[in-house]
């Protein structure tokens, strides 16, 4: 199975390095992406979706889309554009976004969103990242185009609801995840319309590809395998 891996904010293709060997060993063909940066121009999230769609079209086979954090919005947008080409969507510690959703708001400086540092995030999100991992990953972060995190995600094709979705959730099991969605009605409605939604509890922070790469890789390989690859 061809697997397109989309990083979250401030990350590039190298953020998936630790899980690539496991995917390859399982017979899959991983395609980690680096999304267009601010040097390209005044970008919005639809430009990032475009980059994933280009990769889908380049691969002459069904694909699994994997998106971490804000990358989940990007892959869901791409699935909406190519619902007949996507066998499964795997979201890493994020929810299925509804039409018009944005990733989040962060301080913008000179037209970009710089990495705010690990201390910016909630304790539960970063508590399993040791000091060495924090230093190493912070050294490779990239600026995000300033408008991407707050631009609305366009979704139009209801065939997306037929695409199986697996959520690899850091802190929440399936019941807790459902209760969390109740506080976000538009996200809950999007999830309720999915024909096949599975929530897998990782027992990790927000960056399992860094904090528990081997265990995370096992869960990711299992999720991709459910697509029939």
MDAnalysis code that builds the backbone (N, CA, C; Angstrom):
import MDAnalysis as mda
import numpy as np

u = mda.Universe.empty(687, n_residues=229, atom_resindex=np.repeat(np.arange(229), 3), trajectory=True)
u.add_TopologyAttr("name", ["N", "CA", "C"] * 229)
u.add_TopologyAttr("resid", np.arange(1, 230))
u.add_TopologyAttr("resname", ["UNK", "UNK", "UNK", "UNK", "UNK", "UNK", "UNK", "UNK", "UNK", "UNK", "UNK", "UNK", "UNK", "UNK", "UNK", "UNK", "UNK", "UNK", "UNK", "UNK", "UNK", "UNK", "UNK", "UNK", "UNK", "UNK", "UNK", "UNK", "UNK", "UNK", "UNK", "UNK", "UNK", "UNK", "UNK", "UNK", "UNK", "UNK", "UNK", "UNK", "UNK", "UNK", "UNK", "UNK", "UNK", "UNK", "UNK", "UNK", "UNK", "UNK", "UNK", "UNK", "UNK", "UNK", "UNK", "UNK", "UNK", "UNK", "UNK", "UNK", "UNK", "UNK", "UNK", "UNK", "UNK", "UNK", "UNK", "UNK", "UNK", "UNK", "UNK", "UNK", "UNK", "UNK", "UNK", "UNK", "UNK", "UNK", "UNK", "UNK", "UNK", "UNK", "UNK", "UNK", "UNK", "UNK", "UNK", "UNK", "UNK", "UNK", "UNK", "UNK", "UNK", "UNK", "UNK", "UNK", "UNK", "UNK", "UNK", "UNK", "UNK", "UNK", "UNK", "UNK", "UNK", "UNK", "UNK", "UNK", "UNK", "UNK", "UNK", "UNK", "UNK", "UNK", "UNK", "UNK", "UNK", "UNK", "UNK", "UNK", "UNK", "UNK", "UNK", "UNK", "UNK", "UNK", "UNK", "UNK", "UNK", "UNK", "UNK", "UNK", "UNK", "UNK", "UNK", "UNK", "UNK", "UNK", "UNK", "UNK", "UNK", "UNK", "UNK", "UNK", "UNK", "UNK", "UNK", "UNK", "UNK", "UNK", "UNK", "UNK", "UNK", "UNK", "UNK", "UNK", "UNK", "UNK", "UNK", "UNK", "UNK", "UNK", "UNK", "UNK", "UNK", "UNK", "UNK", "UNK", "UNK", "UNK", "UNK", "UNK", "UNK", "UNK", "UNK", "UNK", "UNK", "UNK", "UNK", "UNK", "UNK", "UNK", "UNK", "UNK", "UNK", "UNK", "UNK", "UNK", "UNK", "UNK", "UNK", "UNK", "UNK", "UNK", "UNK", "UNK", "UNK", "UNK", "UNK", "UNK", "UNK", "UNK", "UNK", "UNK", "UNK", "UNK", "UNK", "UNK", "UNK", "UNK", "UNK", "UNK", "UNK", "UNK", "UNK", "UNK", "UNK", "UNK", "UNK", "UNK", "UNK", "UNK", "UNK", "UNK", "UNK", "UNK", "UNK", "UNK", "UNK"])
u.atoms.positions = np.array([
    [0.841, -1.189, 0.000],
    [0.000, 0.000, 0.000],
    [0.882, 1.248, 0.000],
    [0.543, 2.206, -0.828],
    [1.242, 3.487, -0.822],
    [0.673, 4.354, 0.291],
    [1.566, 4.876, 1.119],
    [1.177, 5.613, 2.315],
    [1.777, 7.017, 2.240],
    [0.925, 8.021, 2.159],
    [1.374, 9.410, 2.132],
    [1.307, 9.955, 3.549],
    [2.435, 10.421, 4.056],
    [2.546, 10.876, 5.439],
    [2.713, 12.392, 5.464],
    [1.790, 13.059, 6.130],
    [1.768, 14.524, 6.162],
    [2.070, 14.991, 7.587],
    [3.093, 15.805, 7.761],
    [3.465, 16.247, 9.105],
    [2.534, 17.315, 9.644],
    [2.608, 17.521, 10.953],
    [1.895, 18.620, 11.569],
    [2.671, 19.919, 11.419],
    [2.171, 20.970, 12.028],
    [2.811, 22.275, 11.934],
    [4.254, 22.218, 12.430],
    [5.107, 22.950, 11.758],
    [6.539, 23.121, 12.067],
    [7.386, 21.902, 11.761],
    [6.782, 20.842, 11.257],
    [7.536, 19.631, 10.971],
    [7.662, 19.427, 9.471],
    [8.642, 18.629, 9.081],
    [8.805, 18.298, 7.668],
    [8.822, 16.782, 7.501],
    [9.198, 16.331, 6.318],
    [9.158, 14.896, 6.025],
    [10.008, 14.086, 6.990],
    [11.088, 14.680, 7.496],
    [11.988, 13.932, 8.385],
    [11.332, 13.547, 9.704],
    [10.219, 14.193, 10.048],
    [9.538, 13.851, 11.308],
    [8.989, 12.432, 11.293],
    [8.898, 11.825, 10.116],
    [8.395, 10.455, 9.996],
    [9.510, 9.426, 9.924],
    [10.773, 9.855, 10.012],
    [11.898, 8.945, 9.767],
    [11.848, 7.684, 10.627],
    [11.444, 7.824, 11.880],
    [11.494, 6.680, 12.797],
    [10.484, 5.595, 12.455],
    [9.429, 5.938, 11.703],
    [8.399, 4.936, 11.402],
    [8.524, 4.363, 9.993],
    [9.376, 4.954, 9.176],
    [9.488, 4.481, 7.792],
    [9.980, 3.044, 7.689],
    [10.987, 2.625, 8.476],
    [11.432, 1.225, 8.351],
    [10.336, 0.213, 8.642],
    [9.499, 0.483, 9.619],
    [8.431, -0.464, 9.949],
    [7.408, -0.547, 8.822],
    [7.078, 0.578, 8.220],
    [6.141, 0.548, 7.097],
    [6.727, -0.222, 5.922],
    [7.995, 0.021, 5.631],
    [8.640, -0.670, 4.518],
    [8.736, -2.165, 4.786],
    [9.087, -2.524, 6.033],
    [9.202, -3.943, 6.385],
    [7.873, -4.664, 6.264],
    [6.775, -3.929, 6.442],
    [5.441, -4.523, 6.318],
    [4.971, -4.583, 4.866],
    [5.813, -4.155, 3.939],
    [5.477, -4.235, 2.518],
    [4.825, -2.994, 1.947],
    [4.783, -1.921, 2.719],
    [4.166, -0.688, 2.249],
    [5.205, 0.224, 1.604],
    [4.702, 1.248, 0.926],
    [5.565, 2.210, 0.238],
    [5.279, 3.600, 0.805],
    [6.078, 4.041, 1.790],
    [5.804, 5.329, 2.419],
    [6.290, 6.505, 1.575],
    [5.512, 7.578, 1.624],
    [5.848, 8.815, 0.912],
    [5.716, 9.977, 1.890],
    [6.750, 10.254, 2.687],
    [6.666, 11.379, 3.615],
    [6.809, 12.703, 2.876],
    [5.980, 13.652, 3.240],
    [5.970, 14.932, 2.539],
    [6.487, 16.069, 3.413],
    [7.106, 17.032, 2.761],
    [7.349, 18.344, 3.343],
    [6.426, 19.313, 2.618],
    [5.584, 19.999, 3.343],
    [4.593, 20.877, 2.719],
    [5.217, 22.217, 2.331],
    [4.632, 22.916, 1.363],
    [5.224, 24.175, 0.886],
    [5.401, 25.189, 2.010],
    [6.547, 25.841, 2.011],
    [6.863, 26.799, 3.057],
    [6.590, 28.235, 2.656],
    [6.847, 29.149, 3.577],
    [6.512, 30.558, 3.336],
    [7.274, 31.186, 2.176],
    [8.406, 30.586, 1.778],
    [9.151, 31.147, 0.649],
    [8.370, 31.035, -0.662],
    [7.369, 30.135, -0.678],
    [6.581, 29.931, -1.903],
    [5.636, 31.101, -2.150],
    [5.149, 31.742, -1.105],
    [4.208, 32.848, -1.275],
    [3.222, 32.924, -0.126],
    [2.137, 33.639, -0.354],
    [1.117, 33.859, 0.681],
    [0.136, 32.691, 0.647],
    [0.467, 31.638, 1.369],
    [-0.263, 30.383, 1.247],
    [-1.395, 30.276, 2.254],
    [-2.402, 29.469, 1.899],
    [-3.481, 29.079, 2.801],
    [-3.510, 27.559, 2.840],
    [-4.375, 27.004, 3.674],
    [-4.360, 25.551, 3.837],
    [-4.707, 24.827, 2.537],
    [-5.497, 25.437, 1.681],
    [-5.840, 24.778, 0.422],
    [-4.600, 24.547, -0.439],
    [-3.583, 25.388, -0.286],
    [-2.334, 25.158, -1.009],
    [-1.623, 23.918, -0.479],
    [-1.723, 23.675, 0.814],
    [-1.150, 22.448, 1.371],
    [-1.949, 21.231, 0.910],
    [-3.270, 21.373, 0.851],
    [-4.097, 20.282, 0.324],
    [-3.704, 19.986, -1.120],
    [-3.479, 21.032, -1.901],
    [-3.042, 20.851, -3.292],
    [-1.796, 19.978, -3.372],
    [-0.835, 20.219, -2.470],
    [0.420, 19.466, -2.500],
    [0.183, 17.976, -2.266],
    [-0.761, 17.643, -1.395],
    [-1.073, 16.234, -1.141],
    [-1.815, 15.634, -2.335],
    [-2.721, 16.391, -2.920],
    [-3.457, 15.896, -4.091],
    [-2.500, 15.613, -5.244],
    [-1.508, 16.461, -5.436],
    [-0.503, 16.213, -6.472],
    [0.186, 14.877, -6.239],
    [0.501, 14.576, -4.973],
    [1.152, 13.308, -4.664],
    [0.203, 12.130, -4.894],
    [-1.061, 12.287, -4.533],
    [-2.041, 11.231, -4.804],
    [-2.107, 10.943, -6.300],
    [-2.176, 11.995, -7.092],
    [-2.290, 11.827, -8.540],
    [-1.024, 11.239, -9.157],
    [0.109, 11.473, -8.512],
    [1.376, 10.947, -9.026],
    [1.466, 9.437, -8.831],
    [0.786, 8.928, -7.816],
    [0.843, 7.501, -7.483],
    [-0.314, 6.785, -8.187],
    [0.008, 5.838, -9.021],
    [-1.020, 5.143, -9.804],
    [-1.536, 3.935, -9.028],
    [-2.119, 4.221, -7.839],
    [-2.628, 3.148, -6.981],
    [-3.438, 3.793, -5.866],
    [-4.272, 3.000, -5.176],
    [-4.947, 3.532, -3.982],
    [-3.919, 3.912, -2.926],
    [-4.267, 4.882, -2.091],
    [-3.333, 5.364, -1.081],
    [-4.006, 5.396, 0.294],
    [-3.173, 5.342, 1.315],
    [-3.578, 5.679, 2.676],
    [-2.974, 7.038, 2.994],
    [-3.773, 7.921, 3.544],
    [-3.298, 9.238, 3.948],
    [-3.137, 9.260, 5.460],
    [-1.975, 9.697, 5.920],
    [-1.685, 9.804, 7.353],
    [-1.373, 11.266, 7.653],
    [-2.069, 11.833, 8.625],
    [-1.826, 13.218, 8.987],
    [-1.666, 13.384, 10.482],
    [-0.585, 14.016, 10.880],
    [-0.347, 14.276, 12.304],
    [-0.837, 15.671, 12.660],
    [-1.632, 15.771, 13.729],
    [-2.055, 17.063, 14.270],
    [-2.689, 17.912, 13.168],
    [-2.155, 19.108, 12.927],
    [-2.727, 19.958, 11.879],
    [-2.669, 19.338, 10.499],
    [-1.765, 18.385, 10.317],
    [-1.731, 17.651, 9.055],
    [-2.977, 16.830, 8.832],
    [-3.742, 16.574, 9.912],
    [-5.018, 15.882, 9.755],
    [-6.003, 16.693, 8.937],
    [-6.032, 18.013, 9.149],
    [-6.880, 18.866, 8.321],
    [-6.477, 18.764, 6.860],
    [-5.171, 18.717, 6.629],
    [-4.668, 18.680, 5.255],
    [-5.073, 17.383, 4.566],
    [-4.887, 16.241, 5.226],
    [-5.211, 14.980, 4.564],
    [-6.715, 14.803, 4.405],
    [-7.509, 15.333, 5.326],
    [-8.957, 15.217, 5.157],
    [-9.414, 16.070, 3.978],
    [-8.771, 17.224, 3.796],
    [-9.066, 18.030, 2.617],
    [-8.698, 17.317, 1.334],
    [-7.565, 16.610, 1.340],
    [-7.151, 15.862, 0.151],
    [-8.066, 14.674, -0.098],
    [-8.510, 14.008, 0.968],
    [-9.453, 12.900, 0.816],
    [-10.763, 13.384, 0.206],
    [-11.189, 14.572, 0.586],
    [-12.391, 15.168, 0.027],
    [-12.231, 15.409, -1.466],
    [-11.030, 15.737, -1.895],
    [-10.769, 15.993, -3.315],
    [-10.653, 14.703, -4.126],
    [-10.158, 13.639, -3.506],
    [-9.930, 12.375, -4.223],
    [-10.514, 11.200, -3.440],
    [-11.803, 11.206, -3.144],
    [-12.368, 10.137, -2.306],
    [-12.289, 8.759, -2.934],
    [-12.208, 8.690, -4.257],
    [-12.141, 7.400, -4.928],
    [-10.735, 6.820, -4.951],
    [-9.754, 7.587, -4.492],
    [-8.368, 7.129, -4.520],
    [-7.823, 6.811, -3.132],
    [-8.580, 7.118, -2.087],
    [-8.085, 6.996, -0.719],
    [-8.728, 5.787, -0.045],
    [-7.914, 4.831, 0.369],
    [-8.413, 3.606, 1.001],
    [-8.686, 3.784, 2.481],
    [-7.924, 4.639, 3.144],
    [-8.110, 4.916, 4.565],
    [-7.393, 6.210, 4.904],
    [-7.928, 6.909, 5.883],
    [-7.262, 8.080, 6.456],
    [-6.895, 7.736, 7.893],
    [-5.648, 8.000, 8.252],
    [-5.173, 7.786, 9.617],
    [-4.797, 9.154, 10.193],
    [-5.461, 9.524, 11.275],
    [-5.211, 10.806, 11.927],
    [-4.458, 10.561, 13.231],
    [-3.367, 11.263, 13.413],
    [-2.536, 11.089, 14.601],
    [-2.814, 12.219, 15.585],
    [-3.487, 11.869, 16.669],
    [-3.829, 12.763, 17.771],
    [-4.539, 14.033, 17.293],
    [-5.567, 13.826, 16.510],
    [-6.423, 14.926, 16.086],
    [-7.778, 14.350, 15.696],
    [-8.741, 15.221, 15.469],
    [-10.092, 14.798, 15.103],
    [-10.349, 15.070, 13.627],
    [-11.417, 14.482, 13.113],
    [-11.814, 14.733, 11.724],
    [-12.416, 16.136, 11.645],
    [-11.837, 17.026, 10.858],
    [-12.319, 18.408, 10.836],
    [-13.565, 18.572, 9.969],
    [-14.487, 19.416, 10.377],
    [-15.664, 19.707, 9.558],
    [-15.359, 20.794, 8.536],
    [-16.263, 21.036, 7.588],
    [-16.057, 22.123, 6.628],
    [-15.842, 23.454, 7.339],
    [-14.854, 24.191, 6.860],
    [-14.582, 25.508, 7.419],
    [-13.712, 25.517, 8.654],
    [-13.317, 24.341, 9.132],
    [-12.491, 24.291, 10.336],
    [-11.108, 24.863, 10.057],
    [-10.510, 25.436, 11.098],
    [-9.123, 25.863, 11.002],
    [-8.299, 25.002, 11.951],
    [-6.987, 25.039, 11.802],
    [-6.126, 24.244, 12.674],
    [-6.100, 24.857, 14.066],
    [-5.608, 26.083, 14.184],
    [-5.573, 26.794, 15.455],
    [-4.965, 28.172, 15.209],
    [-4.935, 28.982, 16.251],
    [-4.323, 30.299, 16.166],
    [-3.004, 30.317, 16.926],
    [-1.993, 30.885, 16.300],
    [-0.683, 31.045, 16.906],
    [-0.151, 32.438, 16.555],
    [0.764, 32.952, 17.335],
    [1.331, 34.265, 17.016],
    [2.013, 34.270, 15.647],
    [1.727, 35.300, 14.871],
    [2.334, 35.475, 13.548],
    [3.385, 36.575, 13.630],
    [4.569, 36.276, 13.123],
    [5.663, 37.243, 13.119],
    [6.217, 37.370, 11.704],
    [6.143, 38.573, 11.141],
    [6.665, 38.821, 9.792],
    [6.098, 37.842, 8.769],
    [4.808, 37.537, 8.907],
    [4.131, 36.704, 7.923],
    [4.276, 35.206, 8.110],
    [4.956, 34.780, 9.190],
    [5.101, 33.343, 9.429],
    [4.736, 33.031, 10.877],
    [4.467, 31.757, 11.115],
    [4.245, 31.270, 12.474],
    [5.491, 30.488, 12.869],
    [6.375, 31.066, 13.671],
    [7.554, 30.320, 14.104],
    [7.186, 29.301, 15.175],
    [8.025, 28.291, 15.330],
    [7.804, 27.298, 16.382],
    [7.839, 28.010, 17.736],
    [6.789, 27.851, 18.558],
    [6.720, 28.616, 19.804],
    [7.524, 28.039, 20.954],
    [8.143, 26.883, 20.743],
    [8.893, 26.228, 21.815],
    [8.029, 25.234, 22.565],
    [8.665, 24.212, 23.123],
    [7.912, 23.144, 23.776],
    [7.147, 23.631, 24.991],
    [7.629, 24.659, 25.662],
    [6.939, 25.149, 26.859],
    [5.590, 25.792, 26.531],
    [5.345, 26.071, 25.267],
    [4.080, 26.676, 24.846],
    [2.908, 25.701, 25.017],
    [3.174, 24.416, 24.923],
    [2.112, 23.416, 24.832],
    [1.707, 22.887, 26.208],
    [0.502, 22.321, 26.268],
    [0.001, 21.749, 27.515],
    [0.920, 20.628, 28.005],
    [0.981, 20.492, 29.312],
    [1.863, 19.488, 29.918],
    [1.585, 18.094, 29.371],
    [0.312, 17.714, 29.256],
    [-0.022, 16.364, 28.793],
    [0.471, 16.110, 27.371],
    [0.575, 17.154, 26.584],
    [1.022, 16.992, 25.204],
    [2.511, 16.693, 25.101],
    [3.289, 17.238, 26.030],
    [4.749, 17.162, 25.899],
    [5.432, 16.400, 27.029],
    [4.667, 15.886, 27.987],
    [5.268, 15.295, 29.178],
    [6.125, 14.075, 28.882],
    [5.883, 13.385, 27.768],
    [6.673, 12.194, 27.455],
    [7.827, 12.479, 26.495],
    [8.125, 13.756, 26.252],
    [9.277, 14.127, 25.438],
    [10.442, 14.472, 26.361],
    [11.512, 13.682, 26.311],
    [12.650, 13.980, 27.174],
    [13.453, 15.161, 26.612],
    [14.391, 15.640, 27.405],
    [15.130, 16.849, 27.017],
    [15.911, 16.656, 25.726],
    [16.497, 15.495, 25.540],
    [17.259, 15.248, 24.320],
    [16.355, 15.280, 23.092],
    [15.183, 14.658, 23.206],
    [14.238, 14.663, 22.088],
    [13.759, 16.075, 21.786],
    [13.503, 16.850, 22.808],
    [13.062, 18.232, 22.601],
    [14.125, 19.042, 21.879],
    [15.369, 18.913, 22.302],
    [16.447, 19.665, 21.644],
    [16.619, 19.224, 20.196],
    [16.602, 17.917, 19.981],
    [16.841, 17.402, 18.636],
    [15.744, 17.812, 17.666],
    [14.507, 17.687, 18.083],
    [13.405, 18.018, 17.175],
    [13.249, 19.526, 16.990],
    [13.494, 20.287, 18.044],
    [13.383, 21.744, 17.912],
    [14.423, 22.296, 16.951],
    [15.527, 21.585, 16.790],
    [16.577, 22.041, 15.884],
    [16.199, 21.880, 14.416],
    [15.161, 21.113, 14.141],
    [14.804, 20.848, 12.736],
    [13.446, 21.410, 12.339],
    [12.852, 22.248, 13.182],
    [11.525, 22.779, 12.857],
    [11.620, 23.815, 11.749],
    [10.479, 24.043, 11.093],
    [10.404, 25.008, 9.993],
    [9.272, 26.000, 10.271],
    [9.415, 27.211, 9.761],
    [8.346, 28.189, 9.893],
    [7.131, 27.771, 9.075],
    [5.962, 28.153, 9.565],
    [4.699, 27.853, 8.888],
    [4.182, 29.128, 8.230],
    [3.696, 29.049, 6.987],
    [3.095, 30.241, 6.384],
    [2.009, 30.812, 7.291],
    [2.023, 32.121, 7.474],
    [1.212, 32.746, 8.506],
    [-0.278, 32.512, 8.432],
    [-0.820, 32.354, 7.230],
    [-2.265, 32.215, 7.077],
    [-2.745, 30.771, 7.130],
    [-1.828, 29.810, 7.029],
    [-2.246, 28.406, 6.957],
    [-3.021, 27.950, 8.188],
    [-2.542, 28.202, 9.423],
    [-3.255, 27.635, 10.570],
    [-4.667, 28.167, 10.768],
    [-4.956, 29.382, 10.284],
    [-6.272, 29.978, 10.526],
    [-7.152, 30.045, 9.288],
    [-6.688, 29.559, 8.155],
    [-7.539, 29.582, 6.963],
    [-8.527, 28.422, 7.009],
    [-9.771, 28.647, 6.588],
    [-10.804, 27.600, 6.677],
    [-10.570, 26.480, 5.672],
    [-10.881, 25.273, 6.108],
    [-10.707, 24.093, 5.262],
    [-11.942, 23.887, 4.389],
    [-11.795, 23.954, 3.068],
    [-12.949, 23.699, 2.200],
    [-13.188, 22.202, 2.018],
    [-14.429, 21.781, 2.254],
    [-14.836, 20.394, 2.039],
    [-16.156, 20.414, 1.284],
    [-16.290, 19.543, 0.268],
    [-17.491, 19.614, -0.557],
    [-18.062, 18.271, -0.969],
    [-17.253, 17.210, -0.995],
    [-17.683, 15.929, -1.554],
    [-18.109, 14.984, -0.425],
    [-19.382, 14.675, -0.362],
    [-19.873, 13.829, 0.725],
    [-19.410, 12.380, 0.605],
    [-18.775, 12.032, -0.476],
    [-18.203, 10.687, -0.582],
    [-17.085, 10.476, 0.429],
    [-16.580, 11.568, 1.002],
    [-15.529, 11.420, 2.015],
    [-16.019, 10.608, 3.212],
    [-17.320, 10.631, 3.474],
    [-17.839, 9.918, 4.640],
    [-17.739, 8.407, 4.487],
    [-17.536, 7.946, 3.274],
    [-17.375, 6.513, 3.050],
    [-15.946, 6.020, 3.211],
    [-14.999, 6.932, 3.422],
    [-13.600, 6.545, 3.594],
    [-13.379, 6.105, 5.045],
    [-12.853, 4.912, 5.284],
    [-12.576, 4.492, 6.660],
    [-11.535, 5.410, 7.310],
    [-11.739, 5.715, 8.573],
    [-10.844, 6.602, 9.308],
    [-10.397, 5.915, 10.594],
    [-9.106, 5.952, 10.841],
    [-8.547, 5.511, 12.120],
    [-7.909, 6.709, 12.800],
    [-8.253, 6.920, 14.062],
    [-7.619, 7.969, 14.854],
    [-6.699, 7.317, 15.872],
    [-5.410, 7.613, 15.771],
    [-4.436, 7.169, 16.752],
    [-4.331, 8.276, 17.784],
    [-5.017, 8.077, 18.903],
    [-5.214, 9.126, 19.895],
    [-4.217, 8.991, 21.041],
    [-3.560, 10.101, 21.362],
    [-2.549, 10.072, 22.401],
    [-3.097, 9.730, 23.772],
    [-3.947, 10.610, 24.316],
    [-4.407, 10.477, 25.697],
    [-5.802, 9.879, 25.842],
    [-6.597, 9.878, 24.776],
    [-8.003, 9.536, 24.896],
    [-8.310, 8.167, 24.305],
    [-9.081, 7.360, 25.054],
    [-9.601, 6.136, 24.466],
    [-10.889, 6.469, 23.711],
    [-11.547, 5.460, 23.150],
    [-12.703, 5.712, 22.292],
    [-13.819, 6.441, 23.035],
    [-14.126, 6.029, 24.268],
    [-15.202, 6.670, 25.027],
    [-14.842, 8.119, 25.378],
    [-13.616, 8.336, 25.814],
    [-13.191, 9.693, 26.161],
    [-13.169, 10.586, 24.934],
    [-12.777, 10.011, 23.807],
    [-12.746, 10.786, 22.571],
    [-14.155, 11.239, 22.192],
    [-15.122, 10.353, 22.323],
    [-16.507, 10.698, 22.006],
    [-17.018, 11.794, 22.934],
    [-16.680, 11.709, 24.218],
    [-17.089, 12.758, 25.158],
    [-16.423, 14.091, 24.823],
    [-15.186, 14.051, 24.401],
    [-14.490, 15.270, 24.015],
    [-15.175, 15.929, 22.824],
    [-15.583, 15.125, 21.849],
    [-16.237, 15.675, 20.663],
    [-17.559, 16.359, 21.003],
    [-18.203, 15.942, 22.076],
    [-19.484, 16.540, 22.451],
    [-19.348, 18.034, 22.717],
    [-18.144, 18.466, 23.067],
    [-17.909, 19.890, 23.311],
    [-17.641, 20.656, 22.016],
    [-17.532, 19.946, 20.913],
    [-17.248, 20.546, 19.610],
    [-18.294, 20.036, 18.612],
    [-19.499, 20.612, 18.628],
    [-20.618, 20.036, 17.860],
    [-20.336, 19.847, 16.375],
    [-19.666, 20.775, 15.731],
    [-19.424, 20.624, 14.295],
    [-18.474, 19.455, 14.028],
    [-17.496, 19.247, 14.910],
    [-16.600, 18.091, 14.771],
    [-17.359, 16.799, 15.055],
    [-18.242, 16.831, 16.039],
    [-19.039, 15.645, 16.356],
    [-19.921, 15.252, 15.178],
    [-20.526, 16.246, 14.526],
    [-21.394, 15.942, 13.375],
    [-20.590, 15.317, 12.238],
    [-19.392, 15.827, 11.994],
    [-18.555, 15.253, 10.930],
    [-18.211, 13.808, 11.259],
    [-17.865, 13.539, 12.509],
    [-17.505, 12.176, 12.910],
    [-18.700, 11.233, 12.838],
    [-19.872, 11.720, 13.219],
    [-21.067, 10.875, 13.228],
    [-21.457, 10.403, 11.834],
    [-21.073, 11.144, 10.817],
    [-21.446, 10.778, 9.451],
    [-20.494, 9.770, 8.827],
    [-19.378, 9.515, 9.481],
    [-18.434, 8.534, 8.953],
    [-18.998, 7.123, 9.079],
    [-18.836, 6.329, 8.048],
    [-19.340, 4.955, 8.082],
    [-18.431, 4.037, 8.891],
    [-17.148, 4.375, 8.973],
    [-16.184, 3.501, 9.654],
    [-15.161, 4.385, 10.356],
    [-15.315, 4.551, 11.669],
    [-14.392, 5.345, 12.468],
    [-13.878, 4.497, 13.624],
    [-12.563, 4.391, 13.749],
    [-11.955, 3.632, 14.824],
    [-11.004, 4.540, 15.593],
    [-11.043, 4.443, 16.912],
    [-10.151, 5.213, 17.768],
    [-9.243, 4.243, 18.505],
    [-7.942, 4.426, 18.349],
    [-6.934, 3.585, 18.995],
    [-6.195, 4.441, 20.016],
    [-6.187, 3.996, 21.262],
    [-5.536, 4.738, 22.339],
    [-4.048, 4.410, 22.379],
    [-3.203, 5.431, 22.218],
    [-1.760, 5.229, 22.221],
    [-1.142, 5.340, 23.608],
    [-1.815, 6.064, 24.500],
    [-1.234, 6.388, 25.812],
    [0.090, 7.130, 25.628],
    [0.017, 8.249, 24.928],
    [1.198, 9.049, 24.617],
    [0.822, 10.518, 24.674],
    [1.823, 11.361, 24.500],
    [1.564, 12.773, 24.291],
    [1.188, 13.043, 22.843],
    [1.362, 14.282, 22.432],
    [0.882, 14.710, 21.118],
    [1.838, 14.344, 19.978],
    [3.070, 13.949, 20.318],
    [4.065, 13.634, 19.290],
    [4.593, 12.215, 19.482],
    [3.757, 11.193, 19.299],
    [4.203, 9.806, 19.554],
    [5.304, 9.350, 18.608],
    [5.403, 9.947, 17.432],
    [6.467, 9.568, 16.508],
    [7.840, 9.934, 17.069],
    [7.876, 10.838, 18.051],
    [9.120, 11.201, 18.720],
    [9.269, 10.508, 20.075],
    [8.183, 10.410, 20.827],
    [8.281, 9.934, 22.214],
    [8.251, 8.419, 22.337],
    [7.563, 7.733, 21.414],
    [7.496, 6.264, 21.473],
    [7.499, 5.713, 20.048],
    [8.563, 5.952, 19.296],
    [8.552, 5.645, 17.859],
    [8.289, 4.185, 17.521],
    [8.841, 3.250, 18.288],
    [8.646, 1.843, 17.944],
    [7.202, 1.422, 18.167],
    [6.648, 1.781, 19.313],
    [5.255, 1.409, 19.609],
    [4.302, 2.116, 18.654],
    [4.574, 3.384, 18.397],
    [3.735, 4.124, 17.462],
    [3.797, 3.508, 16.068],
    [4.988, 3.117, 15.646],
    [5.122, 2.505, 14.326],
    [4.283, 1.237, 14.217],
    [4.258, 0.438, 15.288],
    [3.440, -0.775, 15.281],
    [1.968, -0.443, 15.088],
    [1.494, 0.560, 15.814],
    [0.082, 0.939, 15.699],
    [-0.219, 1.513, 14.315],
    [0.716, 2.283, 13.785],
    [0.510, 2.859, 12.456],
    [0.479, 1.775, 11.388],
    [1.400, 0.828, 11.467],
    [1.410, -0.282, 10.514],
    [0.104, -1.064, 10.585],
    [-0.409, -1.286, 11.786],
    [-1.667, -2.004, 11.927],
    [-2.819, -1.226, 11.296],
    [-2.844, 0.084, 11.497],
    [-3.905, 0.899, 10.914],
    [-3.842, 0.898, 9.395],
    [-2.646, 1.018, 8.858],
    [-2.500, 0.994, 7.403],
    [-2.904, -0.377, 6.856],
    [-2.552, -1.434, 7.579],
    [-2.909, -2.774, 7.134],
    [-4.393, -3.002, 7.033],
    [-5.174, -2.254, 7.817],
    [-6.631, -2.383, 7.746],
    [-7.195, -1.881, 6.428],
    [-6.362, -1.152, 5.668],
    [-6.807, -0.660, 4.370],
    [-6.706, -1.741, 3.294],
    [-6.157, -2.892, 3.665],
    [-6.092, -3.989, 2.704],
    [-4.803, -4.068, 1.941],
    [-3.755, -3.324, 2.421],
    [-2.485, -3.365, 1.726],
    [-1.677, -4.599, 2.051],
])
